[in-house]
């Protein structure tokens, strides 16, 4: 729920930054609808629902089971995408404000966990309240894929792709540990 709340807050901030803050206020008080909102105020409302840029297809059960059991490996993207976090000079790599990462964090992820490419993942384009109030969301990499047993699924229902930049960095770090020469 914390990720969804952060996404909704970004949408609210985007509306305010673009001069539509008063329109939200003029639309009434949709946040008076639930107990969370009455206790915590407008930002506590849990009734907002994301509208996504693409519909989400459920993953194939055999694929899910194969990935969970380790009989199937997740696919890897063949090349880094244009905005790969592992690309030199990326905001994640340089530790730019608003981006999670930095060189040490990216290396830690390459050593210790999987890093998924955003290619084909859905993201909210707006948030709608049951009262009818709608707030546009900025398209800023706020990907919200369906996740099953730790594996994100693309909107078409296929497993997420392992990041090509992450895989290259993982290989480089492994080679350096073994003392291999480039």
N, CA and C of each residue as an Amber inpcrd file, in Angstrom:
protein
   546
   0.8230000  -1.2010000   0.0000000   0.0000000   0.0000000   0.0000000
   0.8660000   1.2640000   0.0000000   2.0710000   1.1750000   0.5670000
   2.9380000   2.3560000   0.6230000   3.3050000   2.8270000  -0.7860000
   3.5990000   1.8880000  -1.7270000   3.9550000   2.2800000  -3.0830000
   2.7910000   2.9730000  -3.7740000   1.5740000   2.4470000  -3.5690000
   0.4020000   3.0650000  -4.1650000   0.1990000   4.4530000  -3.5870000
   0.3690000   4.5960000  -2.2960000   0.1940000   5.9030000  -1.6510000
   1.2110000   6.8890000  -2.2200000   2.4660000   6.4740000  -2.4060000
   3.4780000   7.3610000  -2.9810000   3.0900000   7.7700000  -4.3950000
   2.5500000   6.8420000  -5.1580000   2.1220000   7.1340000  -6.5200000
   0.9920000   8.1550000  -6.5330000   0.0360000   7.9850000  -5.6510000
  -1.0820000   8.9300000  -5.5600000  -0.5880000  10.3090000  -5.1290000
   0.3400000  10.3510000  -4.1930000   0.8910000  11.6390000  -3.7540000
   1.6150000  12.3430000  -4.8930000   2.3260000  11.5840000  -5.7340000
   2.9830000  12.1910000  -6.9020000   1.9420000  12.7820000  -7.8440000
   0.8210000  12.0730000  -8.0150000  -0.2440000  12.5890000  -8.8850000
  -0.8310000  13.8720000  -8.3120000  -1.0710000  13.9060000  -6.9970000
  -1.5630000  15.1330000  -6.3590000  -0.5660000  16.2690000  -6.5700000
   0.7160000  15.9940000  -6.3270000   1.7470000  17.0200000  -6.4800000
   1.8120000  17.5180000  -7.9170000   1.6870000  16.6070000  -8.8700000
   1.6990000  16.9600000 -10.2920000   0.5400000  17.9180000 -10.6030000
  -0.6490000  17.6120000 -10.0530000  -1.8180000  18.4740000 -10.2810000
  -1.5900000  19.8630000  -9.6940000  -1.0470000  19.9210000  -8.4940000
  -0.7860000  21.2160000  -7.8420000   0.2690000  21.9910000  -8.6330000
   1.3560000  21.2980000  -9.0270000   2.4270000  21.9530000  -9.7800000
   1.9430000  22.5090000 -11.1120000   0.9120000  21.8990000 -11.6840000
   0.4000000  22.3410000 -12.9750000  -0.8370000  23.2200000 -12.8550000
  -1.0270000  23.7970000 -11.6480000  -2.0860000  24.7710000 -11.4470000
  -3.4800000  24.1950000 -11.3260000  -3.5930000  22.9000000 -11.0620000
  -4.9120000  22.2910000 -10.9470000  -5.2530000  21.9350000  -9.5070000
  -4.5260000  22.4770000  -8.5560000  -4.7860000  22.1860000  -7.1480000
  -6.1500000  22.6760000  -6.7040000  -6.5380000  23.8730000  -7.1460000
  -7.8390000  24.4150000  -6.7660000  -8.9710000  23.6080000  -7.3890000
  -8.7330000  23.0210000  -8.5530000  -9.7660000  22.1870000  -9.1840000
 -10.0670000  20.9720000  -8.3160000  -9.0410000  20.4530000  -7.6600000
  -9.2610000  19.3120000  -6.7580000 -10.1010000  19.7420000  -5.5680000
  -9.8050000  20.9170000  -5.0470000 -10.5600000  21.4210000  -3.9020000
 -11.9990000  21.7210000  -4.3270000 -12.1620000  22.3440000  -5.4960000
 -13.5000000  22.7010000  -5.9830000 -14.3430000  21.4730000  -6.2890000
 -13.6860000  20.3450000  -6.5560000 -14.4190000  19.1140000  -6.8800000
 -15.1280000  18.5390000  -5.6630000 -14.9140000  19.1160000  -4.5190000
 -15.5720000  18.6220000  -3.3130000 -14.5720000  17.9470000  -2.4010000
 -15.0700000  17.1540000  -1.5390000 -14.2140000  16.4720000  -0.5720000
 -14.3920000  14.9600000  -0.6610000 -13.8650000  14.3430000  -1.7370000
 -14.0380000  12.9030000  -1.8790000 -13.3410000  12.1150000  -0.7740000
 -12.4340000  12.7740000  -0.0690000 -11.6630000  12.0760000   0.9610000
 -12.4260000  11.9480000   2.2740000 -13.6600000  12.3710000   2.3240000
 -14.4580000  12.2070000   3.5350000 -15.2130000  10.8750000   3.5270000
 -14.8750000  10.0120000   2.6020000 -15.6620000   8.8050000   2.3730000
 -15.2660000   7.6230000   3.2530000 -14.0310000   7.5530000   3.6880000
 -13.5970000   6.3500000   4.3990000 -13.0170000   6.7220000   5.7750000
 -12.9660000   5.7250000   6.6350000 -12.4800000   5.9490000   8.0000000
 -11.0380000   6.4550000   7.9970000 -10.2110000   5.9270000   7.1170000
  -8.8120000   6.3660000   7.0390000  -8.7290000   7.8630000   6.7590000
  -9.5740000   8.3480000   5.8580000  -9.5610000   9.7710000   5.5120000
 -10.0640000  10.6190000   6.6660000 -11.0740000  10.1370000   7.3490000
 -11.6120000  10.9150000   8.4750000 -10.5860000  11.0110000   9.6010000
  -9.7580000   9.9770000   9.7430000  -8.7520000   9.9780000  10.8040000
  -7.4910000  10.7400000  10.4050000  -7.0670000  10.6030000   9.1450000
  -5.7780000  11.1460000   8.7280000  -5.8690000  12.3170000   7.7630000
  -7.0740000  12.6970000   7.3430000  -7.2210000  13.7930000   6.4040000
  -7.1910000  13.3070000   4.9700000  -7.1730000  14.2440000   4.0090000
  -7.2790000  13.9000000   2.5960000  -6.2560000  12.8730000   2.1140000
  -5.0290000  12.9540000   2.6000000  -3.9940000  12.0340000   2.1440000
  -4.1770000  10.6300000   2.7180000  -5.1060000  10.4910000   3.6600000
  -5.3560000   9.1800000   4.2400000  -6.4000000   8.3860000   3.4770000
  -7.0750000   9.0110000   2.5240000  -8.1440000   8.3350000   1.7840000
  -7.5720000   7.1420000   1.0250000  -8.2190000   5.9920000   1.1910000
  -7.7530000   4.7730000   0.5260000  -8.7110000   4.3320000  -0.5820000
  -9.5890000   5.2100000  -1.0000000 -10.5990000   4.8660000  -2.0070000
 -10.1470000   5.1300000  -3.4450000  -9.0160000   5.8080000  -3.6330000
  -8.5390000   6.1320000  -4.9710000  -8.1270000   4.8600000  -5.6980000
  -8.4520000   4.7640000  -6.9810000  -8.1320000   3.5980000  -7.7950000
  -7.3180000   4.0620000  -8.9950000  -6.2050000   3.3850000  -9.2870000
  -5.4100000   3.8000000 -10.4440000  -6.0740000   3.3990000 -11.7570000
  -5.9030000   4.2500000 -12.7760000  -6.2560000   3.9230000 -14.1560000
  -4.9220000   3.7270000 -14.8660000  -4.7300000   2.5700000 -15.4610000
  -3.4350000   2.2340000 -16.0520000  -3.3770000   2.5180000 -17.5500000
  -2.1500000   2.6580000 -18.0580000  -1.9410000   2.9110000 -19.4830000
  -2.2390000   1.6840000 -20.3370000  -2.2190000   0.4960000 -19.7460000
  -2.5230000  -0.7360000 -20.4750000  -3.2310000  -1.6890000 -19.5240000
  -4.1180000  -2.5150000 -20.0560000  -4.7670000  -3.5070000 -19.1890000
  -3.7670000  -4.6020000 -18.8010000  -3.9650000  -5.1900000 -17.6420000
  -3.0880000  -6.2530000 -17.1560000  -3.7290000  -7.6090000 -17.4440000
  -2.9960000  -8.4660000 -18.1410000  -3.4260000  -9.8360000 -18.3890000
  -2.8440000 -10.7120000 -17.2930000  -3.6460000 -11.6360000 -16.7920000
  -3.1430000 -12.5550000 -15.7690000  -2.0790000 -13.4590000 -16.3630000
  -1.0450000 -13.7660000 -15.5710000   0.0010000 -14.6570000 -16.0760000
  -0.5120000 -16.0900000 -16.2180000   0.1320000 -16.8270000 -17.1060000
  -0.1610000 -18.2370000 -17.3160000   0.2580000 -19.0200000 -16.0680000
  -0.6440000 -19.8420000 -15.5530000  -0.3890000 -20.5810000 -14.3160000
   0.8220000 -21.5100000 -14.4400000   0.9850000 -22.1670000 -15.5920000
   2.1390000 -23.0590000 -15.7670000   3.4560000 -22.2790000 -15.7020000
   3.4620000 -21.0740000 -16.2620000   4.6630000 -20.2340000 -16.2110000
   4.9600000 -19.8170000 -14.7810000   3.9300000 -19.4080000 -14.0420000
   4.1080000 -19.0080000 -12.6410000   4.6950000 -20.1680000 -11.8490000
   4.1070000 -21.3550000 -11.9930000   4.5800000 -22.5260000 -11.2480000
   6.0150000 -22.8570000 -11.6490000   6.3140000 -22.8060000 -12.9410000
   7.6770000 -23.0920000 -13.4080000   8.7010000 -22.1270000 -12.8360000
   8.3530000 -20.8460000 -12.7660000   9.2640000 -19.8590000 -12.1890000
   9.4290000 -20.0740000 -10.6840000   8.3330000 -20.3730000  -9.9990000
   8.3900000 -20.5890000  -8.5490000   9.2380000 -21.8170000  -8.2230000
   9.0710000 -22.8890000  -8.9860000   9.8150000 -24.1280000  -8.7340000
  11.2490000 -24.0740000  -9.2590000  11.5580000 -23.0810000 -10.0680000
  12.9060000 -22.9620000 -10.6260000  13.1020000 -23.7850000 -11.8880000
  12.0230000 -24.3480000 -12.4330000  12.1170000 -25.1140000 -13.6850000
  12.2500000 -24.1980000 -14.8950000  11.8370000 -22.9470000 -14.7250000
  11.8850000 -21.9510000 -15.7940000  12.6490000 -20.7440000 -15.2740000
  13.5530000 -20.2300000 -16.0790000  14.2790000 -19.0140000 -15.7230000
  13.5700000 -17.8220000 -16.3530000  13.5410000 -16.6860000 -15.6480000
  12.9300000 -15.5100000 -16.2720000  13.7390000 -15.0780000 -17.4820000
  13.0810000 -14.5720000 -18.5030000  13.8070000 -14.1060000 -19.6890000
  14.6150000 -12.8480000 -19.3800000  15.6620000 -12.6430000 -20.1700000
  16.4860000 -11.4400000 -20.0090000  16.3290000 -10.5760000 -21.2420000
  16.2530000  -9.2870000 -21.0340000  16.1940000  -8.3530000 -22.1660000
  17.5220000  -8.4610000 -22.9140000  17.4940000  -8.5360000 -24.2580000
  18.7400000  -8.7450000 -24.9980000  19.7130000  -7.5670000 -24.9440000
  19.1960000  -6.3350000 -24.9120000  20.0310000  -5.1380000 -24.8640000
  19.4630000  -4.1700000 -23.8380000  20.3300000  -3.2880000 -23.3100000
  19.8440000  -2.2560000 -22.3880000  18.8340000  -1.3690000 -23.1060000
  17.8050000  -0.9720000 -22.3770000  16.8410000  -0.0390000 -22.9560000
  17.4330000   1.3810000 -22.9010000  16.8010000   2.2950000 -23.5830000
  17.3080000   3.6600000 -23.6810000  17.4020000   4.3920000 -22.3650000
  16.5800000   3.9970000 -21.3940000  16.6370000   4.6710000 -20.0940000
  16.9960000   3.6910000 -18.9710000  17.8730000   2.7520000 -19.2880000
  18.3080000   1.7510000 -18.3130000  19.0120000   2.4160000 -17.1310000
  18.6770000   1.9760000 -15.9360000  19.3020000   2.5020000 -14.7130000
  20.8010000   2.2230000 -14.7050000  21.2350000   1.1620000 -15.3760000
  22.6550000   0.7870000 -15.3880000  23.4470000   1.4830000 -16.4930000
  22.7900000   2.2490000 -17.3430000  23.4820000   2.9700000 -18.4080000
  24.3300000   4.0890000 -17.7910000  25.5580000   4.2810000 -18.2780000
  26.3850000   5.3750000 -17.7460000  25.6570000   6.7200000 -17.8580000
  25.6980000   7.4880000 -16.7840000  25.0720000   8.8030000 -16.7540000
  23.5860000   8.7980000 -16.4350000  23.0080000   7.6110000 -16.1850000
  21.5710000   7.5670000 -15.8690000  21.3080000   8.2700000 -14.5410000
  20.0910000   8.7880000 -14.3360000  19.7710000   9.4410000 -13.0600000
  19.9350000   8.4900000 -11.8650000  19.6220000   7.2150000 -12.0650000
  19.7880000   6.2350000 -10.9790000  21.2750000   6.0380000 -10.6570000
  22.0910000   5.9970000 -11.6940000  23.5260000   5.7540000 -11.5140000
  24.2260000   6.9670000 -10.8810000  23.7250000   8.1670000 -11.2200000
  24.3650000   9.3690000 -10.6830000  23.7570000   9.8090000  -9.3560000
  22.6870000   9.1140000  -8.9080000  22.0630000   9.4550000  -7.6310000
  21.2470000  10.7320000  -7.6860000  20.6700000  11.0320000  -8.8560000
  19.8700000  12.2500000  -9.0120000  18.6700000  12.2340000  -8.0700000
  18.2780000  13.4200000  -7.6400000  17.1470000  13.5510000  -6.7200000
  15.8870000  12.9450000  -7.3380000  15.1530000  12.1910000  -6.5360000
  13.9230000  11.5650000  -6.9970000  14.1210000  10.1970000  -7.6190000
  15.3720000   9.7470000  -7.7170000  15.6650000   8.4440000  -8.2930000
  16.3790000   7.5900000  -7.2550000  15.9130000   6.3560000  -7.1250000
  16.5610000   5.4340000  -6.2030000  17.7970000   4.8740000  -6.8820000
  18.8680000   4.7730000  -6.1480000  20.0550000   4.1690000  -6.7280000
  21.3330000   4.8210000  -6.2740000  22.2240000   4.9970000  -7.2250000
  23.5880000   5.4030000  -6.9790000  24.4660000   4.2110000  -7.3200000
  25.7320000   4.4330000  -7.6340000  26.6120000   3.3340000  -8.0400000
  26.6900000   2.1910000  -7.0240000  26.7890000   2.5050000  -5.7390000
  26.9060000   1.4480000  -4.7240000  25.6280000   0.6170000  -4.6500000
  24.4750000   1.2800000  -4.7040000  23.1930000   0.5630000  -4.6420000
  23.0100000  -0.3290000  -5.8640000  23.3370000   0.1890000  -7.0440000
  23.2090000  -0.6060000  -8.2690000  24.1250000  -1.8260000  -8.2180000
  25.3340000  -1.6490000  -7.7040000  26.2460000  -2.7930000  -7.5660000
  25.7160000  -3.8120000  -6.5530000  25.1370000  -3.3260000  -5.4750000
  24.5580000  -4.2450000  -4.4780000  23.4320000  -5.0630000  -5.1100000
  22.5630000  -4.4070000  -5.8700000  21.4850000  -5.1370000  -6.5490000
  22.0640000  -6.1550000  -7.5230000  23.1400000  -5.7900000  -8.2280000
  23.7460000  -6.7090000  -9.1930000  24.3510000  -7.9340000  -8.5040000
  24.8300000  -7.7510000  -7.2870000  25.4150000  -8.8750000  -6.5530000
  24.3670000  -9.7360000  -5.8580000  23.3070000  -9.1330000  -5.3390000
  22.4570000  -9.8310000  -4.3820000  21.0270000 -10.1260000  -4.8060000
  20.5300000  -9.5240000  -5.8640000  19.1180000  -9.7460000  -6.1960000
  18.8920000  -9.5850000  -7.6910000  17.6870000  -9.8640000  -8.1060000
  17.3040000  -9.6580000  -9.5010000  16.8620000  -8.2100000  -9.6790000
  17.0770000  -7.6940000 -10.8790000  16.6480000  -6.3400000 -11.2190000
  15.8610000  -6.4610000 -12.5140000  14.6240000  -6.0210000 -12.4740000
  13.7080000  -6.2200000 -13.5820000  13.6260000  -4.9840000 -14.4680000
  13.5530000  -5.2310000 -15.7740000  13.3610000  -4.1490000 -16.7450000
  11.9020000  -3.7070000 -16.7050000  11.6670000  -2.4310000 -16.9290000
  10.3070000  -1.8890000 -16.9200000   9.5710000  -2.1330000 -18.2370000
  10.2690000  -2.6520000 -19.2250000   9.7010000  -2.8570000 -20.5540000
   8.4080000  -3.6780000 -20.4790000   7.3070000  -3.0970000 -20.9280000
   6.0230000  -3.7890000 -20.9520000   5.2300000  -3.7410000 -19.6650000
   5.7470000  -3.0500000 -18.6450000   5.0450000  -2.9470000 -17.3630000
   4.0310000  -1.8010000 -17.4270000   2.9210000  -1.9750000 -16.7580000
   1.8980000  -0.9300000 -16.7340000   2.2490000   0.1450000 -15.7020000
   1.6970000   1.3340000 -15.9210000   1.8470000   2.4210000 -14.9610000
   0.5700000   3.2610000 -14.9600000   0.2460000   3.8840000 -13.8270000
  -0.9840000   4.6740000 -13.7900000  -0.8650000   5.9440000 -14.6220000
  -1.9660000   6.2570000 -15.3120000  -2.0500000   7.5150000 -16.0550000
  -2.9560000   8.4950000 -15.3110000  -3.7480000   7.9680000 -14.3740000
  -4.6430000   8.8080000 -13.5790000  -5.0940000   8.0230000 -12.3530000
  -5.6660000   8.7600000 -11.4040000  -6.2700000   8.1660000 -10.2050000
  -7.7080000   8.6430000 -10.1490000  -8.6350000   7.7170000  -9.9200000
 -10.0560000   8.0540000  -9.8740000 -10.6180000   7.6940000  -8.5080000
 -11.4250000   8.6130000  -8.0080000 -12.1100000   8.3990000  -6.7290000
 -13.5450000   7.9740000  -7.0300000 -14.1730000   7.1460000  -6.1780000
 -15.5640000   6.7520000  -6.4200000 -16.5180000   7.9410000  -6.5640000
 -16.1390000   9.1000000  -6.0490000 -16.9860000  10.3010000  -6.1760000
 -16.9740000  10.8510000  -7.5980000 -16.0470000  10.3590000  -8.4350000
 -15.9220000  10.8490000  -9.8080000 -14.7200000  11.7490000 -10.0230000
 -14.0900000  12.2070000  -8.9610000 -12.9090000  13.0500000  -9.0920000
 -11.7890000  12.2330000  -9.7290000 -11.1170000  12.8370000 -10.7150000
 -10.0230000  12.1670000 -11.4270000  -8.8170000  13.0860000 -11.4380000
  -7.6650000  12.5290000 -11.1230000  -6.4150000  13.2830000 -11.1170000
  -5.4450000  12.5960000 -12.0680000  -4.9360000  13.3320000 -13.0410000
  -3.9560000  12.7720000 -13.9640000  -2.6570000  12.4990000 -13.2290000
  -1.9930000  11.4290000 -13.6040000  -0.7080000  11.0760000 -13.0020000
   0.3960000  11.3350000 -14.0130000   1.5260000  11.8370000 -13.5610000
   2.6400000  12.0230000 -14.4890000   3.2280000  10.6620000 -14.8650000
   3.5940000  10.4930000 -16.1200000   4.2550000   9.2550000 -16.5290000
   5.7260000   9.4050000 -16.1890000   6.0860000   8.8690000 -15.0370000
   7.4440000   9.1130000 -14.5290000   8.0970000   7.8270000 -14.0350000
   7.8070000   6.7230000 -14.6840000   8.4390000   5.4830000 -14.2670000
   7.7940000   4.8570000 -13.0530000   6.5390000   5.1770000 -12.7950000
   5.8170000   4.6280000 -11.6490000   5.1570000   3.3130000 -12.0680000
   5.9800000   2.3230000 -12.3660000   5.4760000   1.0550000 -12.8740000
   4.8430000   0.2470000 -11.7540000   3.6790000  -0.3290000 -12.0460000
   2.9440000  -1.1110000 -11.0590000   2.4860000  -2.4260000 -11.6850000
   3.4300000  -3.3230000 -11.9350000   3.0590000  -4.6000000 -12.5420000
   2.3710000  -5.5180000 -11.5370000   1.7120000  -6.5180000 -12.0630000
   1.2050000  -7.5920000 -11.2090000   2.4430000  -8.3670000 -10.7600000
   2.5290000  -8.6800000  -9.4700000   3.6780000  -9.4170000  -8.9410000
   3.1670000 -10.6960000  -8.2960000   3.7370000 -11.8280000  -8.7230000
   3.3680000 -13.1240000  -8.1780000   4.6430000 -13.8160000  -7.7010000
   4.6920000 -14.1220000  -6.4160000   5.8570000 -14.7960000  -5.8230000
   7.1680000 -14.0830000  -6.1700000   7.1490000 -12.7560000  -6.1040000
   8.3530000 -11.9640000  -6.3130000   8.7060000 -11.6940000  -7.7640000
   7.9220000 -12.2020000  -8.6940000   8.1960000 -11.9820000 -10.1160000
   7.1660000 -11.0010000 -10.6700000   7.6240000  -9.8870000 -11.2580000
   6.6830000  -8.9610000 -11.8890000   6.2750000  -9.4940000 -13.2620000
   5.0360000  -9.2280000 -13.6330000   4.5290000  -9.6640000 -14.9340000
   4.1730000  -8.4520000 -15.7690000   4.6040000  -8.5100000 -17.0390000
   4.2970000  -7.4350000 -17.9750000   2.7910000  -7.3980000 -18.2240000
   2.3230000  -6.3300000 -18.7880000   0.8880000  -6.1530000 -19.0190000
   0.3060000  -7.2800000 -19.8690000   1.1120000  -7.8670000 -20.7420000
   0.6150000  -8.9490000 -21.5910000   0.5780000 -10.3000000 -20.8750000
   0.9330000 -10.3340000 -19.5850000   0.8860000 -11.5540000 -18.7930000
   2.1750000 -12.3560000 -18.7880000   3.1580000 -11.9420000 -19.5810000
   4.4400000 -12.6510000 -19.6060000   5.3100000 -12.1740000 -18.4520000
   6.2190000 -13.0460000 -17.9790000   7.1000000 -12.6180000 -16.8850000
   7.9330000 -11.4140000 -17.2960000   8.2730000 -10.5870000 -16.3080000
   9.1440000  -9.4570000 -16.5650000  10.4790000  -9.9240000 -17.1070000
  11.1470000  -9.0230000 -17.7920000  12.4770000  -9.3140000 -18.3260000
  13.5270000  -8.8890000 -17.3100000  14.5350000  -9.7160000 -17.1290000
  15.6660000  -9.2920000 -16.3130000  16.3920000  -8.1880000 -17.0820000
  16.8160000  -7.1670000 -16.3750000  17.4660000  -6.0040000 -16.9720000
  18.8000000  -6.4050000 -17.6050000  19.0140000  -6.0180000 -18.8650000
  20.2540000  -6.3340000 -19.5710000  21.4470000  -5.6090000 -18.9410000
  21.2480000  -4.3690000 -18.5120000  22.3310000  -3.6290000 -17.8560000
  22.7220000  -4.2660000 -16.5370000  21.7270000  -4.7010000 -15.7790000
  21.9690000  -5.4040000 -14.5100000  22.7610000  -6.6860000 -14.7670000
  22.3560000  -7.4530000 -15.7860000  23.0290000  -8.7180000 -16.0920000
  24.4880000  -8.4760000 -16.4720000  24.7460000  -7.4280000 -17.2670000
  26.1170000  -7.1110000 -17.6640000  26.9500000  -6.7130000 -16.4460000
  26.3790000  -5.9020000 -15.5690000  27.1020000  -5.4820000 -14.3600000
  27.3450000  -6.6700000 -13.4470000  26.3670000  -7.5590000 -13.3350000
  26.5010000  -8.7720000 -12.5140000  27.6600000  -9.6420000 -13.0220000
  27.7260000  -9.8110000 -14.3510000  28.8260000 -10.5920000 -14.9360000
  30.1670000  -9.9270000 -14.6560000  30.2260000  -8.5960000 -14.7990000
  31.4850000  -7.8730000 -14.5560000  31.9290000  -7.9940000 -13.0970000
  31.0000000  -7.8790000 -12.1690000  31.3470000  -8.0050000 -10.7560000
  31.7870000  -9.4290000 -10.4220000  31.1440000 -10.4210000 -11.0080000
  31.5410000 -11.8300000 -10.7890000  32.9300000 -12.0850000 -11.3350000
  33.2060000 -11.5490000 -12.5210000  34.5310000 -11.7230000 -13.1360000
  35.6010000 -11.0550000 -12.2700000  35.3130000  -9.8780000 -11.7410000
  36.2820000  -9.1760000 -10.9050000  36.5390000  -9.9740000  -9.6170000
  35.5190000 -10.5900000  -9.0850000  35.6820000 -11.4200000  -7.8650000
  36.5850000 -12.6180000  -8.1510000  36.4340000 -13.2030000  -9.3340000
  37.2510000 -14.3650000  -9.7000000  38.6480000 -13.9520000 -10.1300000
  38.8530000 -12.6590000 -10.3780000  40.1550000 -12.1690000 -10.8240000
  40.3640000 -12.3110000 -12.3080000  39.2620000 -12.5030000 -13.0570000
  39.3670000 -12.6180000 -14.5250000  39.8340000 -11.2910000 -15.1140000
  40.5570000 -11.3800000 -16.2040000  40.9880000 -10.1910000 -16.9240000
  39.9240000  -9.8400000 -17.9650000  39.6340000  -8.5550000 -18.1490000
  38.6250000  -8.1510000 -19.1530000  39.0740000  -8.4540000 -20.5570000
